[in-house]
Structures are given as C-alpha cells and as structure tokens.
Amino acid sequence: MEVQAECPWCGLVTVKPQQVRCAMDPEGEAALCQLECPVCHRLVWARTTAEGVVLILNSGGSAITGLVPFELLERRNGPPLLWDEILDLLSELESSACPQAELLGTRWAPRQTSQS
C-alpha cells in the first residue's frame, strides 16, 4: 500500500504508510496526517478522513502524540488578510509593552453580541 498526499511545494507525492503519522480531530470527522515530502524533505500536513486514518494505521502508520494543529482543518471564510492589515497589527504589537491589554479595545477584540 502507498499513501498519496499533496506537498504544497512539489505537488502529488507518494510515501509508505510507515512514514505517515495521523490524528483524528476530536470535534469532527476529518483528520490530519503528517509526513516528510520525499522530494523537498519539508514537513507536510495533509487532510484525510477517519477511514483514511484507519487504513494508514492498520498498514503501519503511527498516531501523532502531543499537540496537533487541528486549526488547519477549519473552514476558511471571509476575505483574505491584506498585507496592510498584517503590517498594522505588527506595528501596534511592536509599539506596546503589553499588547494584549491594549488590543482588547481595538478592532481585534471579540464583538459583543446583544442579549435579549
């Protein structure tokens, strides 16, 4: 058996199940697999299904231990961040001794919802 994943830099790559580590998202049906691209040797995180995890683990793959970046599975919505927005945030963070306190009152603070 071989596992195919898409490396963001090299495209479609194939590895052996023993070279793959997987973890299920505790809040959903999706899962993440971690592997090293055989071409560029970069770490690749690939999305898969619960069935995919079972197949990989039964074929010699291993489970991921420790922290897993499940935020990679989150559905993206809204417009993409603009470079100006990122630079504005970095500028505000650099000019503050305690940015967490100062940013609470700015545009990055959670919006208040009206209670009925």
Contact map, one row per residue, 1 for C-alpha under 8 A:
11100000000000011000000000000000000000000000000000000000001000000000000000000000000000000000000000000000000000000000
11110000000001111000000000000000000000000000000000000000000000000000000000000000000000000000000000000000000000000000
11111000000001111000000000000000000000000000000000000001000000000000000000000000000000000000000000000000000000000000
01111100000111100000000000000000000000000000000000000000000000000000000000000000000000000000000000000000000000000000
00111110000111000000000000000000000000000000010000000000000000000000000000000000000000000000000000000000000000000000
00011111011110000000000000000000000000000000010000000000000000000000000000000000000000000000000000000000000000000000
00001111111110000000000000000000000010000001000000000000000000000000000000000000000000000000000000000000000000000000
00000111111000000000000000000000000000000001000000000000000000000000000000000000000000000000000000000000000000000000
00000011111000000000000000000000000000010000000000000000000000000000000000000000000000000000000000000000000000000000
00000111111110000000000000000000000000110000000000000000000000000000000000000000000000000000000000000000000000000000
00000111111110000000000000000000000000000000000000000000000000000000000000000000000000000000000000000000000000000000
00011110011111000000000000000000000000000000000000000000000000000000000000000000000000000000000000000000000000000000
00011110011111100000000000000000000011100000000000000000000000000000000000000000000000000000000000000000000000000000
01111000000111110000000000000000000001000000000000000000000000000000000000000000000000000000000000000000000000000000
01110000000011111011000000000000000001000000000000000000000000000000000000000000000000000000000000000000000000000000
11100000000001111111000000000000000000000000000000000000000000000000000000000000000000000000000000000000000000000000
11100000000000111111000000000000000000000000000000000001101110000000000000000000000000000000000000000000000000000000
00000000000000011111100000000000000000000000000000000000001111000000000000000000000000000000000000000000000000000000
00000000000000111111100000000000001100000000000000000000000010000000000000000000000000000000000000000000000000000000
00000000000000111111110000000000111000000000000000000001000011000000000000000000000000000000000000000000000000000000
00000000000000000111111000000000111000000000000000000000000011110000000000000000000000000000000000000000000000000000
00000000000000000001111100000011110000000000000000001001100011110000000000000000000000000000000000000000000000000000
00000000000000000000111110000011100000000000000000001000000000110001000000000000000000000000000000000000000000000000
00000000000000000000011111011111000000000000000001001000000000000000000000000000000000000000000000000000000000000000
00000000000000000000001111111111000000000000000000000000000000000000010000000000000000000000000000000000000000000000
00000000000000000000000111110000000000000000000000000000000000000000000000000000000000000000000000000000000000000000
00000000000000000000000011111000000000000000000000000000000000000000000000000000000000000000000000000000000000000000
00000000000000000000000111111100000000000000000000000000000000000000000000000000000000000000000000000000000000000000
00000000000000000000000110111110000000000000000011000000000000000000000000000000000000000000000000000000000000000000
00000000000000000000000110011111000000000000001111000000000000000000000010000000000000000000000000000000000000000000
00000000000000000000011110001111100000000000001111001000000000000000000010000000000000000000000000000000000000000000
00000000000000000000011110000111110000000000111100000000000000000000010010000000000000000000000000000000000000000000
00000000000000000001111000000011111000000000111100001000000000000000000000000000000000000000000000000000000000000000
00000000000000000001110000000001111100000011110000000000000000000000000000000000000000000000000000000000000000000000
00000000000000000011100000000000111110000011100000000000000000000000000000000000000000000000000000000000000000000000
00000000000000000010000000000000011111001111000000000000000000000000000000000000000000000000000000000000000000000000
00000010000010000000000000000000001111111111000000000000000000000000000000000000000000000000000000000000000000000000
00000000000011100000000000000000000111111000000000000000000000000000000000000000000000000000000000000000000000000000
00000000010010000000000000000000000011111000000000000000000000000000000000000000000000000000000000000000000000000000
00000000110000000000000000000000000011111100000000000000000000000000000000000000000000000000000000000000000000000000
00000000000000000000000000000000000111111110000000000000000000000000000000000000000000000000000000000000000000000000
00000000000000000000000000000000000110011111000000000000000000000000000000000000000000000000000000000000000000000000
00000000000000000000000000000000011110001111100000000000000000000000000000000000000000000000000000000000000000000000
00000011000000000000000000000000011110000111110000000000000000000000000000000000000000000000000000000000000000000000
00000000000000000000000000000001111000000011111000000000000000000000000000000000000000000000000000000000000000000000
00001100000000000000000000000001110000000001111100000000000000000000000000000000000000000000000000000000000000000000
00000000000000000000000000000111100000000000111110000000000000000000000010000000000000000000000000000000000000000000
00000000000000000000000000000111100000000000011111011000000000000000000000000000000000000000000000000000000000000000
00000000000000000000000000001110000000000000001111111000000000000000000000000000000000000000000000000000000000000000
00000000000000000000000100001110000000000000000111111100000000000000000000000000000000000000000000000000000000000000
00000000000000000000000000000000000000000000000011111110000000000000000000000000000000000000000000000000000000000000
00000000000000000000000000000000000000000000000111111111000000000000000000000000000000000000000000000000000000000000
00000000000000000000011100000010100000000000000111111111100000000000000000000000000000000000000000000000000000000000
00000000000000000000000000000000000000000000000001111111110000000000000000000000000000000000000000000000000000000000
00000000000000000000000000000000000000000000000000111111111000000000000000000000000000000000000000000000000000000000
00100000000000001001010000000000000000000000000000011111111111000000000000000000000000000000000000000000000000000000
00000000000000001000010000000000000000000000000000001111111111100000000000000000000000000000000000000000000000000000
00000000000000000000000000000000000000000000000000000111111110000000000000000000000000000000000000000000000000000000
10000000000000001100000000000000000000000000000000000011111110000000000000000000000000000000000000000000000000000000
00000000000000001100000000000000000000000000000000000001111111000000000000000000000000000000000000000000000000000000
00000000000000001111110000000000000000000000000000000001111111100000000000000000000000000000000000000000000000000000
00000000000000000101110000000000000000000000000000000001100111110000000000000000000000000000000000000000000000000000
00000000000000000000111000000000000000000000000000000000100011111000000000000000000000000000000000000000000000000000
00000000000000000000111000000000000000000000000000000000000001111101000000000000000000000000000000000000000000000000
00000000000000000000000000000000000000000000000000000000000000111111000000000000000000000000000000000000000000000000
00000000000000000000000000000000000000000000000000000000000000011111000000000000000000000000000000000000000000000000
00000000000000000000000000000000000000000000000000000000000000001111100000000000000000000000000000000000000000000000
00000000000000000000001000000000000000000000000000000000000000011111110000000000000000000000000000000000000000000000
00000000000000000000000000000000000000000000000000000000000000000011111100000000000000000000000000000000000000000000
00000000000000000000000010000001000000000000000000000000000000000001111111000000000000000000000000000000000000000000
00000000000000000000000000000000000000000000000000000000000000000000111111000000000000000000000000000000000000000000
00000000000000000000000000000000000000000000000000000000000000000000111111000000000000000000000000000000000000000000
00000000000000000000000000000111000000000000001000000000000000000000011111100000000000000000000000000000000000000000
00000000000000000000000000000000000000000000000000000000000000000000011111110000000000000000000000000000000000000000
00000000000000000000000000000000000000000000000000000000000000000000000011111000000000000000000000000000000000000000
00000000000000000000000000000000000000000000000000000000000000000000000001111100000000000000000000000000000000000000
00000000000000000000000000000000000000000000000000000000000000000000000000111110000000000000000000000000000000000000
00000000000000000000000000000000000000000000000000000000000000000000000000011111000000000000000000000000000000000000
00000000000000000000000000000000000000000000000000000000000000000000000000001111100000000000000000000000000000000000
00000000000000000000000000000000000000000000000000000000000000000000000000000111110000000000000000000000000000000000
00000000000000000000000000000000000000000000000000000000000000000000000000000011111011000000000000000000000000000000
00000000000000000000000000000000000000000000000000000000000000000000000000000001111111000000000000000000000000000000
00000000000000000000000000000000000000000000000000000000000000000000000000000000111111100000000000000000000000000000
00000000000000000000000000000000000000000000000000000000000000000000000000000000011111110000000000000000000000000000
00000000000000000000000000000000000000000000000000000000000000000000000000000000111111111000000000000000000000000000
00000000000000000000000000000000000000000000000000000000000000000000000000000000111111111100000000000000000000000000
00000000000000000000000000000000000000000000000000000000000000000000000000000000001111111110000000000000000000000000
00000000000000000000000000000000000000000000000000000000000000000000000000000000000111111111000000000000000000000000
00000000000000000000000000000000000000000000000000000000000000000000000000000000000011111111100000000000000000000000
00000000000000000000000000000000000000000000000000000000000000000000000000000000000001111111110000000000000000000000
00000000000000000000000000000000000000000000000000000000000000000000000000000000000000111111111000000000000000000000
00000000000000000000000000000000000000000000000000000000000000000000000000000000000000011111111100100000000000000000
00000000000000000000000000000000000000000000000000000000000000000000000000000000000000001111111100100000000000000000
00000000000000000000000000000000000000000000000000000000000000000000000000000000000000000111111110000000000000000000
00000000000000000000000000000000000000000000000000000000000000000000000000000000000000000011111110000000000000000000
00000000000000000000000000000000000000000000000000000000000000000000000000000000000000000001111111100100000000000000
00000000000000000000000000000000000000000000000000000000000000000000000000000000000000000000011111100000000000000000
00000000000000000000000000000000000000000000000000000000000000000000000000000000000000000000000111111100000000000000
00000000000000000000000000000000000000000000000000000000000000000000000000000000000000000001100111111110000000000000
00000000000000000000000000000000000000000000000000000000000000000000000000000000000000000000000001111111000000000000
00000000000000000000000000000000000000000000000000000000000000000000000000000000000000000000000001111111100000000000
00000000000000000000000000000000000000000000000000000000000000000000000000000000000000000000000101111111110000000000
00000000000000000000000000000000000000000000000000000000000000000000000000000000000000000000000000111111111110000000
00000000000000000000000000000000000000000000000000000000000000000000000000000000000000000000000000011111110110000000
00000000000000000000000000000000000000000000000000000000000000000000000000000000000000000000000000001111111110000000
00000000000000000000000000000000000000000000000000000000000000000000000000000000000000000000000000000111111110000000
00000000000000000000000000000000000000000000000000000000000000000000000000000000000000000000000000000010111110000000
00000000000000000000000000000000000000000000000000000000000000000000000000000000000000000000000000000011111111000000
00000000000000000000000000000000000000000000000000000000000000000000000000000000000000000000000000000011111111100000
00000000000000000000000000000000000000000000000000000000000000000000000000000000000000000000000000000000000111110000
00000000000000000000000000000000000000000000000000000000000000000000000000000000000000000000000000000000000011111000
00000000000000000000000000000000000000000000000000000000000000000000000000000000000000000000000000000000000001111100
00000000000000000000000000000000000000000000000000000000000000000000000000000000000000000000000000000000000000111110
00000000000000000000000000000000000000000000000000000000000000000000000000000000000000000000000000000000000000011111
00000000000000000000000000000000000000000000000000000000000000000000000000000000000000000000000000000000000000001111
00000000000000000000000000000000000000000000000000000000000000000000000000000000000000000000000000000000000000000111
